Amino acid sequence: MTQRLVIAAVQANPTVGAIAHNEALAREHLRRARAEGADIAVFSELFINGYPPEDLAMKPAFWAAGKAAVERLAAETRDGPAALIGVIWPNADPARRPHNALAFLADGQVKGVAFKCDLPNYGVFDEKRVFEAGAAPSVFEWKGVRLGVPICEDIWSEGVCAELKAQGAEILLVPNGSPYRRTADDERMGVARARVAQTGLPLLYVNEVGGQDELVFDGGSFALSAGGEPVMRLRMFEEAFALTIWEKGEAGWACTQAPMEDWVFGAEEVYRAMVLGLRDYVNKSGFPGVMLGLSGGVDSAIVATVAADALGPDRVRCFMLPSRYTSAESLEDAADCAGRLGVRLADIPISPAVDAFAEMLTPHFENRPPDLTEENIQARIRGLSLMAISNKLGFMLLTTGNKSEMAVGYATLYGDMCGGYNVLKDVYKTDVYAICRWRNANDPYGVAADPIPERILTKAPSAELRPDQKDQDSLPEYPELDAILHGLVEEEATLDEIVARGHAPETVERVQRLLYNSEYKRRQAAPGVKIGPRAFGRDRRYPIVNGFRDAVSGK
């Protein structure tokens, strides 16, 4: 039995469904692990197939392709190192669902396959729909060391790790596909410490990194000693390859050498999640670049900044689409922001199209006075114009609505909601300002210092669809709106609980009404980066036709 084990933690960025690409990526890391003297390399959950595969996991051809890739990769282990790599594995009964599995590759062959036992079925997870749970966890032996391999959710309850301990596991190696949310790093660390305290075993936690549709995997892989102390941390939101050296003493196995990187927090981690989510969505989908309407407002300014940081200014096109209500300040602020970022900006005045629509439709409006209809026509002309350019150039259009607006329906279907992706979809308006302030004070990608003009951050928000319009003409002030929405959406609090926090009953009831009545819009919204615990679409799924309304007591 060896007294020293070198374990490579592979924090890499696979792509869902791209099995040949993921196989090549795994082969590259295995060869590096061999060159650097690793004994075993640990990859993330379902690395070969990509995570989460959703209903792709129901396709037998997809299982077969992943299994074949793993069998080919096994040949890479003939001269070392061994590998633990996630893959969908067919069920012994072909009529049943496959397994979320971890293949143990060593000596040029597939030595064994472990199956995930605890399938998550909450929030963004829907694994019971597509996978069969394993009957029992597995321990693999390599160089005389017994390695317990709980897969992701398997460490979130006591049973699996207790059984691995009973089977003689000496170290817990945990492959993960754990997506980012603001509280994720603290929650993972807490759960891992609980399992270490329960079993007395050290633990290595290897997480995926990269964007997949609405989800962003933030990496943040780590290791804990048998006493629960961090002995390794890898960077968040970046790919990483780390050698960890483990030695056996009288008290068992201990990690004696590993990198300890700093983790990001607050506005920075949200910003990095948005950049990584957009970059991977665009690049993995094959778009040459992105475009957006740059209005001179705060939302489009931060979206343009994220896009420039994610893809480089040369792959970002911005358009100003002024109407007769667009202020000179908005024109100046949009041009200033674009100039600071180094992105191309073009003007497309929409007044001719607005006049044409008025001539076309006024006879059919039956002499009714102007109202929201005319405002929406402007937004839809902008959406139509931007989508036409997107179609012609092949650039993906970004939408710029934040979570506060999406919550209460302060957005126009087929207008400013047009587009393929929205980095602000899960970011409240008040958080948008905090993120802008952080980005203006920091230039993490070396693209532009202080990219958002100060006037954009201080002027009153406005859609500029009628004279002297301000958002707060029809909405509560954003700090109050966001506080109420946080209670309704993130907490599922009662109206009485929210009123008790100091909000007027009529305001809380009105916000609830707007929230429920706008569900149909959110069903048609572009996907966007999940940031918090209750993102619209992935986490919070309400019926469109919904007769329930909470009420304030005593009214």
C-alpha positions in Angstrom: 0.0 0.0 0.0 1.3 3.4 -1.0 1.8 6.1 1.7 1.7 8.9 -0.8 -1.0 9.7 -3.4 -0.9 12.5 -6.0 -4.4 13.4 -7.0 -5.1 15.8 -9.9 -8.3 17.9 -9.6 -9.6 18.7 -13.1 -11.8 21.8 -12.9 -12.7 22.0 -16.6 -15.4 23.2 -19.0 -17.2 20.5 -20.9 -20.1 21.1 -23.3 -23.5 19.3 -23.1 -23.8 16.8 -25.9 -20.4 17.4 -27.4 -19.0 14.0 -26.6 -16.1 14.1 -29.0 -15.0 17.5 -27.7 -15.4 16.4 -24.0 -13.4 13.2 -24.7 -10.6 15.2 -26.3 -10.6 17.6 -23.4 -10.4 14.7 -20.9 -7.6 13.1 -22.9 -5.6 16.4 -22.8 -6.0 16.6 -19.0 -5.1 12.9 -18.5 -1.9 13.4 -20.5 -1.0 16.5 -18.4 -1.7 14.5 -15.3 0.6 11.8 -16.5 3.3 14.3 -17.4 3.1 15.9 -13.9 3.2 12.7 -12.0 -0.4 12.2 -10.8 -1.6 8.9 -9.6 -5.2 9.6 -10.3 -7.2 12.4 -12.0 -10.7 13.4 -10.8 -13.1 14.9 -13.3 -16.5 16.5 -12.6 -20.0 15.0 -12.8 -21.1 13.7 -16.2 -18.0 15.2 -17.8 -18.2 13.1 -20.9 -21.9 13.8 -21.7 -22.0 17.3 -20.2 -24.2 18.4 -17.3 -27.1 18.8 -17.0 -28.1 16.7 -20.1 -31.9 17.1 -19.4 -33.9 15.0 -21.8 -30.8 14.1 -23.9 -30.3 11.5 -21.1 -33.3 9.7 -22.5 -31.6 8.9 -25.8 -30.0 5.4 -25.9 -27.7 6.6 -28.7 -26.4 9.3 -26.3 -25.7 6.7 -23.6 -23.9 4.5 -26.1 -21.7 7.4 -27.4 -20.7 8.4 -23.9 -19.9 4.8 -22.9 -17.8 4.3 -26.0 -15.8 7.5 -25.3 -15.0 6.3 -21.8 -13.9 3.0 -23.1 -11.5 4.7 -25.5 -10.2 7.0 -22.7 -9.4 4.0 -20.6 -6.5 3.2 -23.0 -4.9 6.5 -21.8 -4.6 5.0 -18.3 -2.4 2.1 -19.4 0.7 3.9 -18.3 -1.1 5.9 -15.6 -2.7 7.8 -14.2 -6.0 6.3 -13.2 -9.1 8.4 -13.7 -12.5 9.0 -12.2 -14.8 10.5 -14.8 -18.5 11.2 -15.0 -20.6 9.6 -17.7 -24.2 8.4 -18.4 -24.1 4.6 -18.0 -26.8 2.3 -19.5 -28.9 0.3 -17.0 -28.4 -3.4 -16.8 -32.1 -3.6 -17.7 -32.4 -1.8 -21.1 -36.0 -1.0 -20.5 -35.1 1.2 -17.5 -33.6 4.7 -17.2 -29.8 5.0 -17.3 -27.5 5.9 -14.4 -25.7 9.1 -13.5 -22.3 7.4 -13.1 -18.6 7.7 -12.4 -16.3 5.4 -14.3 -13.0 4.2 -12.7 -10.4 3.9 -15.4 -7.1 2.2 -14.7 -4.5 -0.1 -16.2 -6.0 0.6 -19.7 -9.5 -0.6 -18.9 -12.8 0.4 -17.2 -12.2 -1.1 -13.7 -15.6 -0.2 -12.3 -18.6 2.1 -12.4 -20.2 3.8 -9.5 -23.8 5.1 -9.7 -25.3 8.2 -8.1 -27.6 7.2 -5.3 -29.3 10.4 -4.2 -30.9 12.0 -7.3 -31.9 15.7 -6.7 -35.3 16.7 -7.8 -35.8 20.3 -6.7 -34.9 23.8 -8.0 -33.0 23.5 -11.3 -32.6 19.7 -10.8 -34.9 17.1 -12.4 -32.7 14.0 -12.2 -35.4 11.5 -11.2 -37.1 12.2 -14.5 -34.1 10.9 -16.5 -31.9 8.7 -14.3 -32.2 5.6 -12.2 -30.8 5.9 -8.7 -27.9 3.6 -7.7 -28.7 0.9 -5.1 -25.5 1.5 -3.1 -22.4 3.7 -3.3 -19.0 2.3 -4.4 -15.5 2.2 -3.1 -12.7 1.8 -5.6 -9.2 0.7 -4.6 -6.1 2.2 -6.3 -2.5 1.5 -5.2 -3.9 0.0 -2.0 -6.0 3.1 -1.1 -9.7 2.7 -0.7 -11.4 5.7 -2.4 -15.1 6.5 -1.7 -16.8 8.3 -4.5 -20.1 10.0 -3.6 -21.4 11.8 -6.6 -22.5 15.5 -6.0 -25.9 15.2 -4.2 -24.7 12.1 -2.5 -22.9 14.2 0.1 -26.0 16.3 0.9 -27.4 13.7 3.3 -25.7 11.4 5.8 -26.6 8.0 4.3 -24.2 7.6 1.3 -21.1 8.8 3.1 -21.8 6.7 6.2 -22.1 3.6 4.0 -18.8 4.5 2.2 -17.1 4.8 5.6 -18.5 1.4 6.6 -17.1 -0.1 3.3 -13.6 1.1 4.4 -13.2 4.3 2.4 -10.1 6.3 3.4 -10.6 9.4 1.3 -13.8 10.8 -0.2 -13.4 12.0 -3.8 -16.6 13.9 -4.9 -17.3 14.8 -8.6 -19.8 17.7 -8.9 -22.0 19.6 -11.3 -23.1 22.2 -8.8 -24.4 25.4 -10.4 -23.7 28.9 -9.2 -26.0 30.8 -7.0 -25.1 33.6 -4.6 -25.0 31.3 -1.5 -23.6 28.2 -3.2 -20.0 28.3 -1.9 -21.0 28.6 1.7 -23.7 25.9 1.4 -21.3 23.5 -0.3 -18.6 24.1 2.3 -21.1 23.6 5.1 -22.3 20.3 3.7 -18.8 19.0 3.0 -17.7 19.9 6.5 -20.7 18.0 7.9 -19.7 14.9 6.0 -16.1 15.1 7.1 -17.2 15.5 10.7 -19.6 12.6 10.3 -17.1 10.2 8.8 -13.7 11.5 10.0 -12.5 11.3 6.4 -10.8 14.0 4.3 -12.6 15.1 1.2 -11.7 16.4 -2.3 -14.6 18.3 -4.0 -14.1 18.8 -7.8 -16.7 21.0 -9.4 -17.5 21.8 -13.1 -16.9 25.3 -14.5 -18.6 27.0 -17.4 -22.0 28.1 -18.7 -24.8 25.9 -19.8 -28.0 27.7 -20.9 -29.2 29.6 -17.8 -26.8 27.8 -15.5 -23.3 28.8 -14.7 -20.9 26.4 -13.0 -18.5 28.4 -10.9 -15.8 25.8 -10.2 -14.6 26.7 -6.7 -13.2 23.2 -6.1 -11.8 22.5 -2.7 -10.4 19.9 -0.3 -10.9 19.5 3.4 -8.8 17.8 6.0 -10.2 15.1 8.3 -10.6 17.9 10.8 -12.7 20.0 8.4 -10.1 22.6 7.6 -9.7 23.8 3.9 -6.5 22.5 2.5 -7.2 23.4 -1.2 -9.2 26.0 -3.0 -9.3 26.5 -6.8 -10.3 29.8 -8.5 -14.0 30.5 -9.2 -15.3 31.0 -12.8 -12.0 29.8 -14.4 -10.7 26.4 -15.6 -8.0 25.0 -13.3 -5.8 21.9 -13.1 -4.3 21.3 -9.7 -2.0 18.6 -8.2 -2.8 17.7 -4.6 -0.3 15.6 -2.6 -1.7 13.3 0.0 0.3 11.4 2.6 -0.8 8.7 5.1 0.2 9.1 8.7 -1.0 7.6 12.0 -4.2 9.6 11.9 -5.0 8.7 8.3 -4.7 10.6 5.1 -3.8 14.3 4.9 -3.3 16.7 2.0 0.2 18.1 2.4 0.4 20.2 -0.7 -2.2 22.0 -2.8 -3.0 25.5 -4.1 -5.1 27.9 -1.9 -6.7 30.5 -4.2 -8.8 33.3 -3.0 -12.5 33.2 -3.8 -14.5 36.1 -5.1 -17.7 37.4 -3.4 -20.5 40.0 -3.6 -20.9 42.0 -6.8 -17.7 40.6 -8.3 -19.0 37.0 -8.2 -22.3 38.0 -9.8 -20.4 39.9 -12.5 -18.1 37.0 -13.2 -21.1 34.7 -13.4 -22.7 36.9 -16.0 -19.6 37.2 -18.1 -18.9 33.4 -18.1 -22.6 32.6 -18.7 -22.7 34.9 -21.8 -19.3 33.9 -23.1 -20.1 30.2 -23.1 -23.7 30.6 -24.4 -22.4 32.6 -27.4 -19.3 30.5 -28.1 -20.8 27.1 -27.5 -23.7 28.0 -29.7 -21.4 29.2 -32.5 -22.4 32.9 -32.8 -19.8 35.3 -34.2 -20.8 38.0 -31.8 -23.6 39.8 -30.1 -25.6 43.0 -30.5 -27.9 45.1 -28.4 -29.8 48.4 -28.3 -27.8 50.8 -26.2 -30.3 53.3 -24.9 -28.3 55.5 -22.6 -29.8 53.8 -19.6 -28.1 51.7 -16.9 -29.4 48.3 -17.9 -28.1 48.4 -21.5 -24.9 50.0 -20.4 -24.0 47.1 -18.0 -25.1 44.5 -20.6 -22.8 46.1 -23.2 -20.0 46.1 -20.6 -20.5 42.4 -19.8 -20.6 41.6 -23.5 -17.3 43.4 -24.2 -15.7 41.7 -21.2 -17.0 38.3 -22.3 -16.2 38.4 -26.0 -14.0 41.4 -26.6 -15.2 44.8 -28.0 -14.7 43.6 -31.6 -17.5 41.1 -31.2 -20.1 43.5 -29.8 -22.3 45.8 -32.0 -24.5 48.4 -30.4 -27.4 50.4 -31.9 -29.1 53.6 -30.6 -32.7 53.7 -31.9 -33.9 57.2 -30.9 -37.5 58.4 -31.1 -38.9 61.9 -30.7 -38.9 61.3 -27.0 -35.3 60.3 -26.7 -33.3 63.0 -24.7 -30.1 64.5 -25.9 -28.6 63.2 -22.6 -29.4 59.6 -23.6 -27.8 60.0 -27.0 -24.7 61.5 -25.4 -24.5 58.8 -22.6 -24.9 55.9 -25.1 -22.1 57.3 -27.3 -19.9 57.9 -24.2 -20.4 54.4 -22.9 -19.7 52.8 -26.4 -16.6 55.0 -26.7 -15.2 53.9 -23.3 -15.8 50.2 -24.2 -14.5 50.5 -27.7 -17.6 48.9 -29.3 -19.2 50.0 -32.5 -22.3 52.2 -32.2 -24.7 53.1 -34.9 -27.9 55.2 -34.9 -31.2 54.1 -36.4 -33.9 56.8 -35.8 -37.3 55.1 -35.6 -39.6 58.2 -36.1 -40.2 57.3 -39.8 -41.5 53.8 -38.8 -43.5 55.3 -35.9 -45.2 57.7 -38.3 -45.8 54.9 -40.8 -47.5 52.7 -38.2 -49.6 55.6 -37.0 -50.8 56.2 -40.5 -51.5 52.5 -41.0 -53.3 51.9 -37.7 -55.0 55.1 -36.7 -58.1 54.4 -38.8 -58.5 51.1 -36.9 -58.1 52.6 -33.4 -61.6 54.1 -33.6 -60.6 57.6 -32.5 -59.4 56.3 -29.1 -56.8 58.5 -27.4 -53.1 57.6 -27.3 -52.1 55.2 -24.5 -49.8 52.3 -23.8 -50.5 51.0 -27.3 -48.4 53.8 -28.9 -45.6 53.2 -26.4 -45.5 49.5 -27.2 -45.4 50.3 -30.9 -42.2 52.2 -30.4 -40.7 49.3 -28.4 -41.7 46.8 -31.1 -40.3 48.9 -33.9 -37.0 48.8 -32.0 -37.3 45.0 -31.5 -38.2 44.5 -35.2 -35.2 46.6 -36.3 -32.7 44.9 -34.1 -34.0 41.4 -35.0 -33.7 42.3 -38.7 -30.0 43.3 -38.2 -29.4 40.2 -36.1 -30.8 38.0 -38.9 -28.8 39.7 -41.5 -25.5 39.8 -39.7 -25.8 36.6 -37.7 -25.0 38.3 -34.4 -27.2 37.3 -31.4 -29.4 40.0 -30.0 -29.1 40.5 -26.2 -32.1 41.7 -24.2 -31.5 44.1 -21.3 -34.5 43.8 -19.0 -33.6 43.2 -15.3 -35.5 41.0 -12.8 -37.5 43.8 -11.3 -38.9 44.7 -14.7 -39.5 41.1 -15.7 -41.3 40.5 -12.4 -43.9 43.2 -12.8 -44.2 43.1 -16.6 -42.5 46.4 -17.2 -41.3 45.1 -20.6 -42.9 44.8 -24.0 -43.4 41.4 -25.7 -41.8 41.4 -29.2 -40.2 44.7 -28.3 -37.5 45.2 -25.7 -38.0 41.5 -24.8 -36.7 40.4 -28.3 -33.4 38.6 -28.2 -31.6 35.3 -27.5 -30.1 35.8 -24.0 -30.3 38.1 -21.0 -27.5 38.5 -18.5 -29.8 40.6 -16.2 -32.7 38.2 -16.1 -32.0 37.2 -12.5 -30.6 40.6 -11.3 -32.8 43.1 -9.5 -32.6 46.8 -10.4 -30.9 47.8 -7.2 -28.3 45.1 -7.7 -27.7 46.4 -11.2 -26.5 49.7 -9.8 -24.3 47.9 -7.2 -22.7 45.8 -10.0 -22.2 48.9 -12.2 -20.4 50.6 -9.3 -18.1 47.6 -8.8 -17.3 47.3 -12.5 -16.5 51.0 -12.7 -14.0 50.5 -9.9 -12.5 47.3 -11.3 -11.3 46.2 -14.7 -11.0 42.4 -14.3 -10.7 41.5 -17.9 -8.5 44.4 -19.1 -11.1 45.8 -21.5 -12.1 49.2 -20.2 -11.7 51.2 -17.0 -14.7 53.1 -15.7 -16.9 52.1 -18.6 -20.3 53.4 -17.4 -20.7 57.2 -17.4 -21.6 58.6 -14.0 -24.7 60.4 -15.4 -26.2 57.0 -16.4 -25.9 55.9 -12.7 -27.4 59.1 -11.3 -30.3 60.0 -13.6 -33.8 58.7 -13.0 -34.6 55.5 -15.0 -36.9 56.0 -17.9 -38.1 54.1 -20.9 -38.5 57.4 -22.8 -41.7 56.3 -24.6 -43.6 59.5 -23.8 -42.7 63.0 -22.7 -40.9 63.3 -19.3 -41.6 59.6 -18.5 -39.9 58.1 -15.4 -40.1 54.4 -14.3 -41.5 55.6 -10.9 -44.5 57.2 -12.6 -46.0 53.7 -12.7 -43.8 51.7 -10.3 -42.8 52.0 -6.6 -39.2 53.3 -6.1 -36.9 50.5 -6.9 -35.5 49.9 -3.4 -39.1 49.4 -2.2 -40.1 47.4 -5.2 -37.2 45.1 -5.0 -37.7 44.5 -1.2 -41.3 43.5 -1.9 -40.4 41.3 -4.8 -37.7 39.6 -2.8 -40.3 38.7 -0.3 -42.8 37.4 -2.9 -40.3 35.6 -5.2 -37.3 34.5 -3.2 -39.1 33.9 0.1 -42.7 33.1 -0.9 -43.6 35.3 2.1 -47.2 36.1 2.9 -48.5 39.6 2.2 -48.9 40.1 6.0 -45.3 39.3 6.5 -44.2 41.8 3.9 -46.5 44.5 5.2 -45.1 44.0 8.7 -41.7 45.0 7.3 -43.0 48.5 6.7 -44.7 48.4 3.3 -48.1 49.8 2.6 -50.8 47.1 2.1 -52.1 48.6 -1.2 -48.5 48.7 -2.6 -47.8 45.1 -1.7 -51.1 43.9 -3.1 -50.4 45.8 -6.3 -47.0 44.4 -6.7 -48.4 40.9 -6.2 -51.0 41.5 -8.9 -48.4 42.7 -11.3 -46.2 39.7 -10.6 -48.9 37.1 -11.2 -50.4 38.9 -14.2 -47.0 39.0 -16.0 -46.3 35.3 -15.9 -47.3 34.9 -19.6 -44.6 37.4 -20.5 -41.9 35.6 -18.6 -42.8 32.3 -20.3 -41.8 34.0 -23.6 -38.6 35.7 -22.3 -35.1 34.8 -23.4 -33.0 32.6 -21.2 -30.6 34.3 -18.8 -28.0 33.7 -16.1 -29.2 32.2 -12.9 -27.9 34.3 -10.0 -30.1 33.8 -7.0 -32.0 30.9 -5.4 -35.3 31.5 -7.3 -34.7 32.4 -10.9 -37.7 32.8 -13.2 -38.1 29.8 -15.4 -35.6 27.3 -13.9 -36.6 27.6 -10.2 -39.9 29.5 -10.0 -42.5 27.9 -12.3 -46.0 29.4 -11.7 -49.1 28.7 -13.8 -50.0 31.4 -16.3 -53.7 31.1 -15.6 -53.8 31.5 -11.8 -56.8 32.5 -9.7 -55.0 32.6 -6.4 -54.2 35.9 -4.7 -53.0 36.3 -1.2 -54.6 39.2 0.8 -53.6 41.4 3.6 -55.4 40.6 6.9 -58.1 42.9 8.1 -58.9 44.4 4.7 
